[in-house]
């Protein structure tokens, strides 16, 4: 499962371009971005940087207020709500657990909108496997997928990073292949 950076820009707009350098390689600090067209017009994305950046985005107004408001306003005549969480490395086991729990809470509150919506988790590559406790594990990937996250590797440029290739291979071993389109 591969999501090209250009798909994000085409879907969410050219204002994402300023964030592209943060996703061209895995920096020491985690960088995460949360995007949804259904967020308020002038605030379609939120970003965070540093340890557990993706978990901090789950505590933001974008996830806690804007996304529930969008899901509450959605009806079956609308296009599905596409929400993307983009990270420069896969989530650590702790953050994976928070992602599972947070999406489960939304599913309980808005079951139909969540079932018809899409929650895309795009990572540039695996978390540095040298740090065994922080490395993303296969059971984490399975739990995320079962919770409703569409897992994919983010490709910025003409090819995947080395760690992106590792993540792609892990996803393929789980039977997940192809390219993500954000219609």
N, CA, C and O atoms as a DFTB+ gen file, in Angstrom:
732 C
 N C O
     1  1       0.845      -1.171       0.000
     2  2       0.000       0.000       0.000
     3  2       0.892       1.236       0.000
     4  3       1.628       1.496       0.952
     5  1       0.808       1.968      -1.062
     6  2       1.643       3.162      -1.219
     7  2       0.745       4.368      -1.478
     8  3      -0.183       4.310      -2.284
     9  1       1.038       5.450      -0.782
    10  2       0.376       6.729      -1.015
    11  2       1.444       7.707      -1.474
    12  3       2.397       7.984      -0.746
    13  1       1.282       8.229      -2.686
    14  2       2.221       9.224      -3.205
    15  2       1.882      10.598      -2.626
    16  3       0.713      10.945      -2.458
    17  1       2.908      11.357      -2.331
    18  2       2.743      12.711      -1.802
    19  2       1.813      13.532      -2.700
    20  3       1.005      14.318      -2.207
    21  1       1.930      13.347      -4.004
    22  2       1.109      14.117      -4.947
    23  2      -0.383      13.877      -4.717
    24  3      -1.193      14.775      -4.942
    25  1      -0.753      12.675      -4.271
    26  2      -2.155      12.394      -3.964
    27  2      -2.638      13.284      -2.819
    28  3      -3.759      13.791      -2.849
    29  1      -1.792      13.466      -1.823
    30  2      -2.148      14.343      -0.705
    31  2      -2.350      15.771      -1.185
    32  3      -3.323      16.426      -0.811
    33  1      -1.432      16.251      -2.010
    34  2      -1.523      17.629      -2.511
    35  2      -2.763      17.799      -3.388
    36  3      -3.473      18.798      -3.272
    37  1      -3.024      16.824      -4.265
    38  2      -4.208      16.923      -5.122
    39  2      -5.493      16.915      -4.305
    40  3      -6.452      17.605      -4.650
    41  1      -5.518      16.147      -3.232
    42  2      -6.745      16.034      -2.448
    43  2      -6.932      17.189      -1.460
    44  3      -8.034      17.716      -1.315
    45  1      -5.849      17.576      -0.783
    46  2      -5.985      18.564       0.285
    47  2      -5.541      19.967      -0.108
    48  3      -5.855      20.929       0.593
    49  1      -4.811      20.100      -1.222
    50  2      -4.454      21.424      -1.693
    51  2      -2.972      21.734      -1.649
    52  3      -2.211      21.088      -0.928
    53  1      -2.563      22.736      -2.434
    54  2      -1.148      23.075      -2.576
    55  2      -0.503      23.624      -1.301
    56  3       0.723      23.705      -1.217
    57  1      -1.313      24.002      -0.310
    58  2      -0.727      24.507       0.938
    59  2       0.073      23.426       1.677
    60  3       0.832      23.740       2.594
    61  1      -0.090      22.175       1.290
    62  2       0.710      21.097       1.883
    63  2       2.172      21.165       1.451
    64  3       3.034      20.578       2.104
    65  1       2.456      21.860       0.376
    66  2       3.819      21.897      -0.175
    67  2       4.856      22.335       0.854
    68  3       5.983      21.840       0.835
    69  1       4.503      23.244       1.741
    70  2       5.492      23.706       2.720
    71  2       5.889      22.599       3.700
    72  3       6.928      22.694       4.354
    73  1       5.074      21.559       3.804
    74  2       5.363      20.449       4.719
    75  2       6.177      19.339       4.062
    76  3       6.717      18.477       4.755
    77  1       6.269      19.349       2.751
    78  2       6.947      18.252       2.048
    79  2       8.365      17.979       2.539
    80  3       8.715      16.812       2.712
    81  1       9.202      18.994       2.774
    82  2      10.564      18.690       3.242
    83  2      10.611      17.865       4.534
    84  3      11.553      17.101       4.748
    85  1       9.604      18.016       5.387
    86  2       9.561      17.243       6.634
    87  2       9.306      15.761       6.391
    88  3       9.526      14.934       7.276
    89  1       8.834      15.425       5.174
    90  2       8.514      14.036       4.856
    91  2       9.459      13.440       3.810
    92  3       9.217      12.343       3.306
    93  1      10.516      14.151       3.489
    94  2      11.460      13.616       2.509
    95  2      12.421      12.619       3.133
    96  3      13.022      11.809       2.426
    97  1      12.572      12.670       4.445
    98  2      13.358      11.667       5.165
    99  2      12.875      11.645       6.608
   100  3      12.202      12.569       7.065
   101  1      13.222      10.590       7.309
   102  2      12.835      10.464       8.715
   103  2      13.839      11.231       9.570
   104  3      14.969      10.781       9.760
   105  1      13.439      12.354      10.068
   106  2      14.279      13.170      10.937
   107  2      14.329      12.533      12.310
   108  3      13.591      11.587      12.586
   109  1      15.193      13.044      13.173
   110  2      15.256      12.511      14.546
   111  2      13.927      12.694      15.253
   112  3      13.463      11.786      15.942
   113  1      13.319      13.833      15.098
   114  2      12.024      14.099      15.743
   115  2      10.893      13.619      14.833
   116  3      10.971      13.727      13.609
   117  1       9.864      13.098      15.446
   118  2       8.689      12.698      14.684
   119  2       7.971      13.951      14.202
   120  3       7.837      14.928      14.938
   121  1       7.515      13.909      12.965
   122  2       6.717      14.994      12.396
   123  2       5.429      14.364      11.894
   124  3       5.463      13.385      11.148
   125  1       4.303      14.915      12.297
   126  2       3.008      14.362      11.912
   127  2       2.079      15.478      11.454
   128  3       2.153      16.613      11.925
   129  1       1.210      15.122      10.527
   130  2       0.260      16.072       9.963
   131  2      -1.101      15.383       9.865
   132  3      -1.191      14.242       9.410
   133  1      -2.144      16.065      10.285
   134  2      -3.514      15.562      10.231
   135  2      -4.288      16.424       9.250
   136  3      -4.352      17.643       9.408
   137  1      -4.880      15.795       8.230
   138  2      -5.571      16.532       7.165
   139  2      -6.991      16.023       6.981
   140  3      -7.242      14.818       7.028
   141  1      -7.919      16.952       6.770
   142  2      -9.294      16.593       6.459
   143  2      -9.960      17.786       5.783
   144  3      -9.908      18.902       6.300
   145  1     -10.582      17.559       4.637
   146  2     -11.286      18.638       3.932
   147  2     -12.483      19.159       4.726
   148  3     -12.934      20.281       4.497
   149  1     -12.988      18.374       5.633
   150  2     -14.169      18.753       6.393
   151  2     -13.837      19.596       7.609
   152  3     -14.743      20.029       8.321
   153  1     -12.562      19.840       7.865
   154  2     -12.187      20.761       8.934
   155  2     -12.593      22.169       8.494
   156  3     -12.871      22.370       7.311
   157  1     -12.638      23.132       9.385
   158  2     -12.992      24.501       8.986
   159  2     -12.134      24.981       7.809
   160  3     -10.964      24.618       7.689
   161  1     -12.728      25.790       6.959
   162  2     -12.121      26.183       5.679
   163  2     -10.689      26.697       5.790
   164  3      -9.858      26.388       4.936
   165  1     -10.398      27.453       6.796
   166  2      -9.059      28.034       6.910
   167  2      -8.120      27.175       7.749
   168  3      -7.026      27.613       8.104
   169  1      -8.543      25.955       8.068
   170  2      -7.795      25.153       9.021
   171  2      -7.874      23.664       8.673
   172  3      -8.212      22.846       9.529
   173  1      -7.567      23.312       7.429
   174  2      -7.754      21.945       6.951
   175  2      -6.666      20.979       7.398
   176  3      -6.757      19.777       7.148
   177  1      -5.644      21.498       8.056
   178  2      -4.618      20.584       8.532
   179  2      -4.005      21.091       9.823
   180  3      -3.983      22.287      10.115
   181  1      -3.514      20.131      10.575
   182  2      -2.783      20.428      11.810
   183  2      -1.485      19.653      11.735
   184  3      -1.426      18.585      11.124
   185  1      -0.461      20.177      12.345
   186  2       0.823      19.475      12.356
   187  2       1.396      19.525      13.755
   188  3       1.063      20.396      14.559
   189  1       2.273      18.559      14.027
   190  2       2.945      18.519      15.309
   191  2       4.308      17.891      15.098
   192  3       4.509      17.102      14.174
   193  1       5.227      18.244      15.952
   194  2       6.598      17.776      15.806
   195  2       7.148      17.416      17.177
   196  3       6.872      18.097      18.165
   197  1       7.925      16.346      17.232
   198  2       8.556      15.932      18.478
   199  2       8.090      14.549      18.885
   200  3       7.362      13.888      18.145
   201  1       8.513      14.111      20.071
   202  2       8.134      12.770      20.524
   203  2       6.614      12.591      20.537
   204  3       5.879      13.439      21.044
   205  1       6.171      11.498      19.982
   206  2       4.753      11.124      19.972
   207  2       3.868      12.204      19.330
   208  3       2.769      12.481      19.809
   209  1       4.352      12.794      18.265
   210  2       3.624      13.874      17.586
   211  2       2.242      13.431      17.147
   212  3       1.285      14.200      17.240
   213  1       2.125      12.194      16.668
   214  2       0.811      11.722      16.207
   215  2      -0.169      11.601      17.373
   216  3      -1.355      11.887      17.208
   217  1       0.298      11.188      18.531
   218  2      -0.579      11.099      19.705
   219  2      -1.021      12.498      20.144
   220  3      -2.161      12.685      20.569
   221  1      -0.133      13.461      20.044
   222  2      -0.502      14.833      20.421
   223  2      -1.542      15.395      19.453
   224  3      -2.386      16.198      19.852
   225  1      -1.488      14.979      18.180
   226  2      -2.522      15.421      17.238
   227  2      -3.890      14.845      17.620
   228  3      -4.918      15.476      17.374
   229  1      -3.905      13.666      18.212
   230  2      -5.171      13.081      18.662
   231  2      -5.782      13.883      19.804
   232  3      -6.988      13.805      20.037
   233  1      -4.973      14.646      20.511
   234  2      -5.460      15.495      21.600
   235  2      -5.790      16.910      21.114
   236  3      -6.263      17.736      21.894
   237  1      -5.545      17.191      19.837
   238  2      -5.763      18.541      19.296
   239  2      -7.246      18.810      19.043
   240  3      -8.064      17.890      19.003
   241  1      -7.573      20.096      18.874
   242  2      -8.941      20.476      18.510
   243  2      -9.359      19.840      17.194
   244  3     -10.536      19.543      16.994
   245  1      -8.408      19.629      16.299
   246  2      -8.742      19.027      15.000
   247  2      -9.343      17.636      15.177
   248  3     -10.339      17.307      14.533
   249  1      -8.753      16.822      16.038
   250  2      -9.275      15.468      16.246
   251  2     -10.432      15.478      17.248
   252  3     -11.420      14.769      17.055
   253  1     -10.321      16.263      18.302
   254  2     -11.299      16.243      19.385
   255  2     -12.578      17.023      19.086
   256  3     -13.641      16.679      19.601
   257  1     -12.491      18.077      18.255
   258  2     -13.651      18.936      18.008
   259  2     -14.054      18.962      16.530
   260  3     -15.203      18.677      16.193
   261  1     -13.100      19.306      15.646
   262  2     -13.440      19.467      14.224
   263  2     -13.871      18.156      13.573
   264  3     -14.860      18.131      12.841
   265  1     -13.151      17.076      13.825
   266  2     -13.504      15.803      13.205
   267  2     -14.846      15.273      13.716
   268  3     -15.664      14.856      12.896
   269  1     -15.117      15.269      15.026
   270  2     -16.457      14.849      15.463
   271  2     -17.576      15.725      14.885
   272  3     -18.649      15.216      14.561
   273  1     -17.335      17.033      14.754
   274  2     -18.348      17.908      14.151
   275  2     -18.583      17.529      12.694
   276  3     -19.722      17.529      12.226
   277  1     -17.519      17.208      11.981
   278  2     -17.654      16.791      10.582
   279  2     -18.420      15.474      10.482
   280  3     -19.309      15.329       9.643
   281  1     -18.074      14.524      11.334
   282  2     -18.762      13.234      11.310
   283  2     -20.238      13.382      11.685
   284  3     -21.088      12.680      11.136
   285  1     -20.544      14.278      12.605
   286  2     -21.933      14.520      12.995
   287  2     -22.722      15.183      11.861
   288  3     -23.916      14.926      11.703
   289  1     -22.062      16.028      11.077
   290  2     -22.728      16.737       9.978
   291  2     -22.859      15.887       8.715
   292  3     -23.659      16.206       7.836
   293  1     -22.092      14.825       8.619
   294  2     -22.084      14.000       7.415
   295  2     -23.393      13.232       7.275
   296  3     -23.970      12.797       8.272
   297  1     -23.869      13.061       6.022
   298  2     -24.973      12.135       5.771
   299  2     -24.668      11.341       4.502
   300  3     -23.732      11.656       3.767
   301  1     -25.456      10.330       4.265
   302  2     -25.174       9.358       3.202
   303  2     -25.139       9.987       1.805
   304  3     -24.608       9.377       0.877
   305  1     -25.688      11.178       1.637
   306  2     -25.647      11.838       0.323
   307  2     -24.308      12.506       0.059
   308  3     -24.017      12.877      -1.078
   309  1     -23.490      12.665       1.091
   310  2     -22.175      13.298       0.957
   311  2     -21.130      12.273       0.540
   312  3     -21.307      11.066       0.706
   313  1     -20.033      12.794      -0.010
   314  2     -18.876      11.942      -0.233
   315  2     -18.346      11.503       1.130
   316  3     -18.557      12.186       2.131
   317  1     -17.659      10.363       1.166
   318  2     -17.071       9.938       2.441
   319  2     -16.061      10.965       2.947
   320  3     -15.409      11.651       2.159
   321  1     -15.942      11.061       4.249
   322  2     -14.945      11.929       4.854
   323  2     -13.610      11.191       4.824
   324  3     -13.499      10.071       5.322
   325  1     -12.607      11.823       4.242
   326  2     -11.263      11.250       4.180
   327  2     -10.385      12.016       5.161
   328  3     -10.204      13.227       5.038
   329  1      -9.848      11.300       6.125
   330  2      -8.961      11.880       7.117
   331  2      -7.616      11.188       7.000
   332  3      -7.538       9.961       7.061
   333  1      -6.562      11.962       6.833
   334  2      -5.215      11.393       6.698
   335  2      -4.335      11.839       7.851
   336  3      -4.269      13.023       8.184
   337  1      -3.669      10.880       8.448
   338  2      -2.634      11.153       9.429
   339  2      -1.331      10.720       8.778
   340  3      -1.126       9.538       8.503
   341  1      -0.459      11.675       8.537
   342  2       0.789      11.442       7.809
   343  2       1.943      11.623       8.797
   344  3       2.028      12.632       9.497
   345  1       2.833      10.617       8.839
   346  2       3.918      10.611       9.818
   347  2       5.233      10.309       9.108
   348  3       5.260       9.545       8.143
   349  1       6.312      10.901       9.581
   350  2       7.608      10.637       8.953
   351  2       8.226       9.324       9.419
   352  3       9.345       9.009       9.015
   353  1       7.549       8.558      10.244
   354  2       7.959       7.205      10.651
   355  2       6.727       6.509      11.223
   356  3       5.797       7.175      11.679
   357  1       6.712       5.201      11.204
   358  2       5.541       4.482      11.719
   359  2       5.412       4.717      13.228
   360  3       6.402       5.006      13.900
   361  1       4.193       4.594      13.753
   362  2       3.988       4.883      15.172
   363  2       4.646       3.846      16.081
   364  3       4.718       2.663      15.745
   365  1       5.119       4.301      17.222
   366  2       5.645       3.384      18.236
   367  2       4.463       2.593      18.802
   368  3       3.313       2.969      18.571
   369  1       4.716       1.517      19.532
   370  2       3.609       0.730      20.086
   371  2       2.638       1.544      20.954
   372  3       1.430       1.310      20.916
   373  1       3.157       2.488      21.727
   374  2       2.299       3.321      22.567
   375  2       1.365       4.179      21.714
   376  3       0.162       4.240      21.971
   377  1       1.921       4.838      20.706
   378  2       1.101       5.691      19.832
   379  2       0.131       4.847      19.012
   380  3      -1.000       5.268      18.769
   381  1       0.562       3.657      18.583
   382  2      -0.343       2.762      17.858
   383  2      -1.560       2.448      18.721
   384  3      -2.687       2.439      18.226
   385  1      -1.340       2.192      20.006
   386  2      -2.453       1.934      20.915
   387  2      -3.392       3.122      21.030
   388  3      -4.611       2.958      21.066
   389  1      -2.817       4.325      21.089
   390  2      -3.658       5.528      21.160
   391  2      -4.438       5.743      19.872
   392  3      -5.588       6.180      19.911
   393  1      -3.828       5.442      18.735
   394  2      -4.526       5.568      17.450
   395  2      -5.699       4.593      17.381
   396  3      -6.774       4.947      16.895
   397  1      -5.499       3.386      17.858
   398  2      -6.568       2.381      17.881
   399  2      -7.699       2.847      18.794
   400  3      -8.866       2.814      18.405
   401  1      -7.360       3.277      19.996
   402  2      -8.364       3.715      20.971
   403  2      -9.138       4.933      20.478
   404  3     -10.361       4.985      20.609
   405  1      -8.440       5.905      19.918
   406  2      -9.092       7.135      19.458
   407  2     -10.055       6.881      18.305
   408  3     -11.141       7.460      18.257
   409  1      -9.658       6.019      17.382
   410  2     -10.553       5.718      16.264
   411  2     -11.747       4.894      16.746
   412  3     -12.861       5.075      16.255
   413  1     -11.524       4.000      17.692
   414  2     -12.630       3.213      18.251
   415  2     -13.671       4.122      18.915
   416  3     -14.873       3.886      18.791
   417  1     -13.210       5.150      19.611
   418  2     -14.137       6.105      20.243
   419  2     -14.988       6.811      19.190
   420  3     -16.195       6.978      19.368
   421  1     -14.353       7.224      18.093
   422  2     -15.123       7.862      17.017
   423  2     -16.127       6.892      16.410
   424  3     -17.263       7.274      16.130
   425  1     -15.720       5.640      16.201
   426  2     -16.629       4.628      15.640
   427  2     -17.850       4.412      16.535
   428  3     -18.961       4.230      16.037
   429  1     -17.649       4.431      17.832
   430  2     -18.786       4.251      18.745
   431  2     -19.757       5.428      18.657
   432  3     -20.971       5.235      18.723
   433  1     -19.235       6.637      18.508
   434  2     -20.086       7.829      18.444
   435  2     -20.751       8.013      17.086
   436  3     -21.898       8.452      17.010
   437  1     -20.027       7.674      16.003
   438  2     -20.502       7.938      14.642
   439  2     -20.292       6.697      13.765
   440  3     -19.501       6.736      12.823
   441  1     -20.985       5.609      14.064
   442  2     -20.683       4.349      13.379
   443  2     -20.853       4.394      11.859
   444  3     -19.994       3.890      11.136
   445  1     -21.923       4.977      11.368
   446  2     -22.159       4.977       9.925
   447  2     -21.165       5.891       9.213
   448  3     -20.576       5.501       8.204
   449  1     -20.977       7.089       9.724
   450  2     -20.037       8.027       9.099
   451  2     -18.620       7.459       9.103
   452  3     -17.889       7.630       8.128
   453  1     -18.226       6.797      10.168
   454  2     -16.883       6.202      10.233
   455  2     -16.768       5.006       9.305
   456  3     -15.745       4.834       8.642
   457  1     -17.805       4.176       9.250
   458  2     -17.758       3.018       8.354
   459  2     -17.659       3.439       6.892
   460  3     -16.996       2.778       6.093
   461  1     -18.313       4.531       6.550
   462  2     -18.273       4.993       5.159
   463  2     -17.101       5.928       4.889
   464  3     -16.748       6.166       3.734
   465  1     -16.499       6.455       5.945
   466  2     -15.350       7.345       5.802
   467  2     -14.062       6.564       5.652
   468  3     -14.055       5.333       5.659
   469  1     -12.983       7.295       5.517
   470  2     -11.662       6.678       5.385
   471  2     -10.703       7.344       6.354
   472  3     -10.673       8.568       6.490
   473  1      -9.926       6.517       7.017
   474  2      -8.906       6.987       7.946
   475  2      -7.585       6.404       7.470
   476  3      -7.301       5.223       7.669
   477  1      -6.796       7.242       6.846
   478  2      -5.553       6.802       6.219
   479  2      -4.383       7.162       7.125
   480  3      -4.236       8.312       7.538
   481  1      -3.559       6.174       7.427
   482  2      -2.355       6.366       8.224
   483  2      -1.169       6.101       7.303
   484  3      -0.855       4.952       6.992
   485  1      -0.520       7.169       6.875
   486  2       0.594       7.076       5.926
   487  2       1.901       7.375       6.650
   488  3       2.074       8.449       7.226
   489  1       2.806       6.421       6.614
   490  2       4.110       6.575       7.269
   491  2       5.209       6.528       6.228
   492  3       5.157       5.722       5.299
   493  1       6.196       7.380       6.377
   494  2       7.325       7.405       5.451
   495  2       8.110       6.101       5.513
   496  3       8.683       5.672       4.512
   497  1       8.138       5.479       6.664
   498  2       8.841       4.206       6.815
   499  2       8.735       3.697       8.226
   500  3       8.091       4.315       9.073
   501  1       9.371       2.560       8.485
   502  2       9.323       1.967       9.818
   503  2      10.108       2.825      10.801
   504  3      11.058       3.521      10.444
   505  1       9.677       2.745      12.034
   506  2      10.409       3.378      13.127
   507  2      11.756       2.689      13.216
   508  3      11.849       1.486      12.974
   509  1      12.785       3.416      13.553
   510  2      14.147       2.869      13.596
   511  2      14.180       1.553      14.371
   512  3      13.976       1.543      15.585
   513  1      14.437       0.440      13.673
   514  2      14.424      -0.846      14.360
   515  2      15.569      -1.020      15.359
   516  3      15.566      -1.990      16.117
   517  1      16.540      -0.116      15.382
   518  2      17.624      -0.196      16.367
   519  2      17.084       0.010      17.779
   520  3      17.659      -0.485      18.749
   521  1      15.999       0.728      17.887
   522  2      15.365       0.964      19.188
   523  2      14.217      -0.043      19.326
   524  3      13.081       0.252      18.955
   525  1      14.512      -1.208      19.849
   526  2      13.574      -2.327      19.859
   527  2      12.263      -1.992      20.570
   528  3      11.193      -2.354      20.081
   529  1      12.325      -1.309      21.710
   530  2      11.085      -1.003      22.426
   531  2      10.193      -0.043      21.657
   532  3       8.969      -0.135      21.743
   533  1      10.787       0.880      20.904
   534  2      10.004       1.875      20.184
   535  2       9.603       1.417      18.792
   536  3       8.740       2.035      18.168
   537  1      10.207       0.352      18.295
   538  2       9.931      -0.101      16.933
   539  2       8.483      -0.559      16.799
   540  3       7.927      -1.173      17.710
   541  1       7.887      -0.257      15.665
   542  2       6.545      -0.721      15.369
   543  2       6.594      -2.228      15.129
   544  3       7.448      -2.724      14.395
   545  1       5.680      -2.935      15.748
   546  2       5.630      -4.392      15.626
   547  2       4.492      -4.797      14.690
   548  3       3.533      -4.048      14.503
   549  1       4.607      -5.979      14.111
   550  2       3.553      -6.504      13.237
   551  2       2.196      -6.522      13.957
   552  3       1.199      -6.124      13.354
   553  1       2.115      -6.968      15.225
   554  2       0.804      -6.916      15.901
   555  2       0.225      -5.496      15.989
   556  3      -0.993      -5.322      15.970
   557  1       1.101      -4.479      16.087
   558  2       0.624      -3.086      16.094
   559  2      -0.033      -2.751      14.760
   560  3      -1.094      -2.128      14.721
   561  1       0.603      -3.170      13.670
   562  2       0.050      -2.909      12.337
   563  2      -1.302      -3.600      12.174
   564  3      -2.241      -3.018      11.630
   565  1      -1.397      -4.830      12.640
   566  2      -2.650      -5.579      12.536
   567  2      -3.744      -4.896      13.354
   568  3      -4.870      -4.748      12.878
   569  1      -3.424      -4.480      14.577
   570  2      -4.418      -3.792      15.428
   571  2      -4.888      -2.490      14.785
   572  3      -6.077      -2.171      14.810
   573  1      -3.949      -1.743      14.211
   574  2      -4.322      -0.493      13.546
   575  2      -5.275      -0.763      12.388
   576  3      -6.284      -0.077      12.228
   577  1      -4.949      -1.755      11.595
   578  2      -5.792      -2.103      10.441
   579  2      -7.179      -2.562      10.898
   580  3      -8.194      -2.145      10.341
   581  1      -7.210      -3.421      11.913
   582  2      -8.497      -3.905      12.427
   583  2      -9.340      -2.781      13.010
   584  3     -10.568      -2.856      12.994
   585  1      -8.694      -1.744      13.525
   586  2      -9.415      -0.596      14.094
   587  2     -10.034       0.287      13.013
   588  3     -10.911       1.102      13.299
   589  1      -9.576       0.126      11.772
   590  2     -10.143       0.932      10.687
   591  2      -9.163       1.843       9.990
   592  3      -9.550       2.581       9.084
   593  1      -7.902       1.815      10.386
   594  2      -6.898       2.629       9.713
   595  2      -6.470       1.948       8.416
   596  3      -6.193       0.748       8.408
   597  1      -6.414       2.704       7.325
   598  2      -5.832       2.224       6.069
   599  2      -4.339       2.513       6.167
   600  3      -3.925       3.671       6.105
   601  1      -3.544       1.486       6.318
   602  2      -2.107       1.654       6.493
   603  2      -1.420       1.717       5.145
   604  3      -1.728       0.942       4.240
   605  1      -0.491       2.640       5.022
   606  2       0.252       2.734       3.774
   607  2       1.608       3.387       4.008
   608  3       1.876       3.994       5.044
   609  1       2.441       3.230       2.997
   610  2       3.764       3.832       3.002
   611  2       3.668       5.129       2.203
   612  3       3.128       5.140       1.096
   613  1       4.179       6.198       2.750
   614  2       4.207       7.481       2.050
   615  2       5.420       7.524       1.134
   616  3       6.548       7.291       1.569
   617  1       5.182       7.823      -0.128
   618  2       6.281       7.980      -1.081
   619  2       6.376       9.438      -1.484
   620  3       5.444      10.004      -2.056
   621  1       7.509      10.034      -1.180
   622  2       7.783      11.415      -1.562
   623  2       8.915      11.345      -2.575
   624  3      10.018      10.911      -2.243
   625  1       8.656      11.762      -3.793
   626  2       9.667      11.645      -4.836
   627  2       9.464      10.388      -5.655
   628  3       8.383       9.798      -5.662
   629  1      10.521       9.987      -6.346
   630  2      10.392       8.897      -7.312
   631  2      10.475       7.501      -6.714
   632  3      10.108       6.530      -7.377
   633  1      10.945       7.375      -5.484
   634  2      11.027       6.040      -4.891
   635  2      10.865       6.102      -3.382
   636  3      10.979       7.163      -2.769
   637  1      10.597       4.949      -2.801
   638  2      10.456       4.861      -1.352
   639  2      11.816       5.018      -0.685
   640  3      12.849       4.725      -1.286
   641  1      11.810       5.481       0.557
   642  2      13.038       5.493       1.342
   643  2      13.382       4.043       1.714
   644  3      12.558       3.147       1.532
   645  1      14.572       3.814       2.225
   646  2      14.947       2.476       2.667
   647  2      14.001       1.946       3.729
   648  3      13.570       0.794       3.665
   649  1      13.676       2.789       4.711
   650  2      12.740       2.389       5.762
   651  2      11.316       2.240       5.209
   652  3      10.520       1.449       5.716
   653  1      11.013       3.016       4.161
   654  2       9.717       2.873       3.499
   655  2       9.595       1.517       2.824
   656  3       8.541       0.882       2.857
   657  1      10.681       1.088       2.219
   658  2      10.699      -0.241       1.592
   659  2      10.494      -1.329       2.650
   660  3       9.798      -2.313       2.397
   661  1      11.100      -1.159       3.838
   662  2      10.912      -2.123       4.926
   663  2       9.441      -2.180       5.351
   664  3       8.888      -3.259       5.566
   665  1       8.820      -1.009       5.468
   666  2       7.404      -0.970       5.855
   667  2       6.536      -1.603       4.769
   668  3       5.603      -2.347       5.070
   669  1       6.842      -1.311       3.529
   670  2       6.092      -1.894       2.413
   671  2       6.175      -3.419       2.457
   672  3       5.167      -4.100       2.266
   673  1       7.349      -3.948       2.702
   674  2       7.508      -5.400       2.774
   675  2       6.699      -5.992       3.931
   676  3       6.101      -7.059       3.792
   677  1       6.682      -5.309       5.053
   678  2       5.886      -5.784       6.200
   679  2       4.398      -5.791       5.851
   680  3       3.691      -6.749       6.163
   681  1       3.925      -4.727       5.206
   682  2       2.515      -4.661       4.816
   683  2       2.189      -5.739       3.790
   684  3       1.114      -6.335       3.840
   685  1       3.099      -5.993       2.866
   686  2       2.873      -7.038       1.861
   687  2       2.822      -8.420       2.499
   688  3       2.040      -9.270       2.072
   689  1       3.651      -8.654       3.519
   690  2       3.606      -9.945       4.221
   691  2       2.236     -10.152       4.885
   692  3       1.796     -11.285       5.082
   693  1       1.582      -9.059       5.219
   694  2       0.247      -9.137       5.813
   695  2      -0.851      -9.189       4.744
   696  3      -2.037      -9.248       5.068
   697  1      -0.448      -9.167       3.480
   698  2      -1.403      -9.277       2.379
   699  2      -1.946      -7.965       1.870
   700  3      -2.926      -7.957       1.126
   701  1      -1.341      -6.853       2.247
   702  2      -1.828      -5.540       1.830
   703  2      -0.931      -5.007       0.728
   704  3       0.272      -4.835       0.929
   705  1      -1.513      -4.745      -0.436
   706  2      -0.758      -4.273      -1.600
   707  2      -1.538      -3.186      -2.318
   708  3      -2.726      -2.984      -2.068
   709  1      -0.853      -2.494      -3.210
   710  2      -1.512      -1.552      -4.097
   711  2      -1.173      -0.112      -3.783
   712  3      -0.276       0.187      -2.995
   713  1      -1.919       0.769      -4.425
   714  2      -1.726       2.203      -4.289
   715  2      -3.011       2.807      -3.712
   716  3      -4.116       2.339      -3.989
   717  1      -2.841       3.827      -2.927
   718  2      -3.971       4.536      -2.300
   719  2      -4.309       5.747      -3.161
   720  3      -3.427       6.500      -3.575
   721  1      -5.585       5.917      -3.419
   722  2      -6.106       7.110      -4.087
   723  2      -7.056       7.796      -3.113
   724  3      -7.845       7.136      -2.436
   725  1      -6.978       9.098      -3.045
   726  2      -7.803       9.868      -2.089
   727  2      -8.928      10.607      -2.790
   728  3      -8.934      11.838      -2.750
   729  1      -9.815       9.989      -3.385
   730  2     -10.888      10.671      -4.116
   731  2     -11.738      11.516      -3.236
   732  3     -12.681      12.149      -3.712
